[in-house]
Amino acid sequence: MTAPRSLIDYGRLLDVIGIEGELILDTADSALPDAAQAEVPGCPDLTLEKTLRHVGSVHRVARLWVRDGHRPEHWQRSPSDGDLVGFVRIGLAELLAELRLHDPAQPCDTWWPADRTHGFWRRRMAHETTVHRVDVQAAAGGPVNPIDPDVALDGIDELLFLWFGHRLGELRMSSPRQGAVALSAAHRRWLAIFERGRSIARRVSQAEARSADAMVSGDPMAVYLWSWGRLPDQSVQISGDQEAVAHLWTLLRPATQ
């Protein structure tokens, strides 16, 4: 199986990593140390401090994976000097420098068999950084910058194919019931199909989306953040079988942890 291409250019995804990373740094610089233990809304096990530590760690493991061609066994997971902002800043700069060295179409080891290219890492890190930028800003209690609609649409696409369609299988998790929920945002439609033994995502037409048991719709940023568990049901429009939507929600949570 070959993964569907990103909905936006890979050069744009590289820009997204840099822009979202700088927003994280700006927010953290002004919020620390006072808000270090502030919780991330929707993720009670995450605090501002834990999120920054996670971002700095993930940027490092991705950079080493790209550089060395395989998953690293060891990488720095926290700042040795306690400087969280510096930890994130250095990790971001090193990741961007490494990604720029490689053509996104060239082969590279990844944790998704459907996409073994350098482009996987650009896309994955763009959405990793974007979602956690929202977490950092929300935990800090200030305004949350909007997510560009094209970025949000690509994020929904990545979540459904990579996390719902692949990660659940890796976790050996499947649904005890059968169903299909459509997700709709702007001009894009997807179908998330779950049944015993497998979860499948598909890009579909509006007519196909209407055949689903239920539909979740809204503006791209709202559907994106709802899919990642960062916004409640009230942030999107839900029609059809409410239990099917609730079931999709419960499947997405372990997939995206």
N, C-alpha and C positions, 0 to 999 in steps of 0.2 A: 504493500500500500504506500502511495506517495501522498504526502500532505498537501493540501491546497495552498497555493501561494498566499502570502500576506496580501491584504487588501490595499496596502499603501507601499510606496517605494522604500527599499531598504536604507537608502540614504536618509530619508525622512525619519525612519526609526532610530537611526544613529543620532539625529538632531534631538529627537524626543528624549533619549537617555540624558543628554547634556542639559536640556532645558528643565526637565523634571528634577534632575539631580541638583541643579542650582537652586530650585525652589525649596527643596528639602534643606539645603545648607542655609539659605536665608532664614527660613522659619526656625530651624534648630538654633541658629546663632542668637536669635532674639528671645527664644523661649527658654533656653537653658540658663541656669540650672533650676529655676523655679518650677517649671512644668515637667521635669524629668519623669515623675511618677504619674503624670496624668494619663488616664486610660484612653485608648483608641475607641471611639464610639462604634458599637457593633462587634468589637473584638475585646471583650473584657480581660482576656489573658495577655493582651498587648498594652504596653505603656509607650510613651514617647521614647524613653531611653531604650527599651527593648527593640523598638522598631528601628531606631538608628543603628543599633548594634547589628541587627539582622541585615539591614541594607548594606552596611559596610562589609559584612561577612560574605553575603551573596555576590556582591560585585567582585570580591577577591576570588572566590571559588570559580566563578564564570571566567574570569580573566586567565587563571591558571589552566583551566580546562581547555580554553581556546589556544593558549600558548603551547601547552605540552601535548595536546591531542588526546587526552584521556582525563577521566575524573581524578582530581588530586586526592591524595590520602590526608594531607595536612594543609591547613591554611589558617591565617590569623582570623580569629573569631571575635576579638574585642581589642580595644586600644590598650597598649601596654602602659601608656602614660595617663589614661583616664580621659583623654581629649576626644570625645565622641565626634565633634564637628570635624576635627582634623582626620579622624579615622575614616569618616564618610568621604571627605574631600579627596584624600589620597586614593582610596579605593575607586572612586568615580573616575578620577583622572587616569589611573592606570588601566582601568577597563576600557575607556574610550580610546586610549592610545593603542591598545592591543587590537581592538575591533577594527580600527582604521587600517591596520596592516593587511587585512584579508578581504578578498573579494567574497561578497555574501553568497555567490553561487558555487564557490569551491567547497569540496568535501571537508567535513569536520565531525569529529565524534560528538554525539549529543546523547541525551537520555530519552529521545523519541525516535524509534526506528523509522518512522515515516519521513523524518527530515534530518538527514545527516549532513547539514551544510552550515557554513558560518552565518548564513542568514537566520537560522534558528536562534542563535545567541543574540543577535541584534533585536529580534522581535521579542524574545523572552525577557531580556533585560529592559526593553522599553516599557513593557507592561508591568514588570516587577517594580520598576522605579516609579511609574505613574501611580499605581495603586497605593504604594507606601508613601508617596508624596501626599496623597489625600489623607492617609492615616496621620501623618505628621502634622499637617495643617489642622485637621479636625481635633487632634489631641491637644494642640497648642491653644485651641479656643479662638483662633482668629478666622478670617475669611478663608474659604477653600476656593482656590482658583478653578475656573472651568477646565474641562478636558475638551480638546478640539474634537468635533464630531467624527472626523475621519479616524482619529486615533481610537476613540471609544468604540467605533464599529469594528475596527480591526481587533480590539481587545475582546469584544464579545465573541468574535470568530475564533480567536486563539483559545479562549476559555472553553468553548464548546468542543472543539476538535482535540485539543491537547489534554485538558484536564478532565472534562466529562467523558470524551470518547476514548481516551487512552489511560489516563491516570487511575481511574476507577478499576480498570482491568488489572493494572499493576498491583493494586491493593487487594485484588481478588474480591471486590465488592460488586454486587449487582442487585437489581431490584427484585423483590418478591412478586411484583405486579407488572403488568404491561401497560404502556401508555405512551403518549406523545404530546409534548408541549412545544408550541411555536413561540419564538421570540421575534419581535418586530421592532425595528428602530430605523427611522428615516426611510431610505429606499432598500433596506436589506431585510431579509427574512431567513430564519433558520428553523430547523426542526430537531428537537432533542428527543430521541426515541429510547425508551428504557424497557427492558424485559429481562426475564430471568437469564443470567449468563452473559449479558452484554449491554453496552450503552453505545449509541450511535448518534453522530451529529451530521446534519446535511444542510447545505445551502439550498433554499427552495424558493419557488415563486409565491406570489401572494395567494394564488388559488390553492396551492398545496398547503400553505400555512393555515388557511381557513379550515382545512380538513382535520386539524389536530384536535385533541381532546380539550385543550385550553390554549390561551394565548396570553403572553406577557408582552406589553408594548409600552412605549414611552420615548422620550428623547434619548439619543445615544448615550449620553453620560449617565442618565438615570438607570437605564437597562444594564449598562456596563457595571456600575457600582452595586446594583441590586444583585447581579449575578455573582459578584464577589462577596456578597454578604455584608456590604457596607451601608446599604440603604434598606429600609423596611418595605413591606408590600405597598404601603400607602404612597410610595414614591413612583410607582408604575401603575399602569392600568392592567387589570386581570379580568379576563372573560373566560367563560366555559367552566370546566371541571376544576373547582378550587382544590380538591384533594390531589389531583394530578400535579398542580403547580406546587403544592406543599411537598409532594413527594420528590419533585425535581429539586426543590430547595434542599431537602435532606440529603440528596445524593451529591449535590454540589459542595456542601460543606466539607465532608472528608476529602473530596477530590482536590480542593483548593487549599488545604492546610499545609 
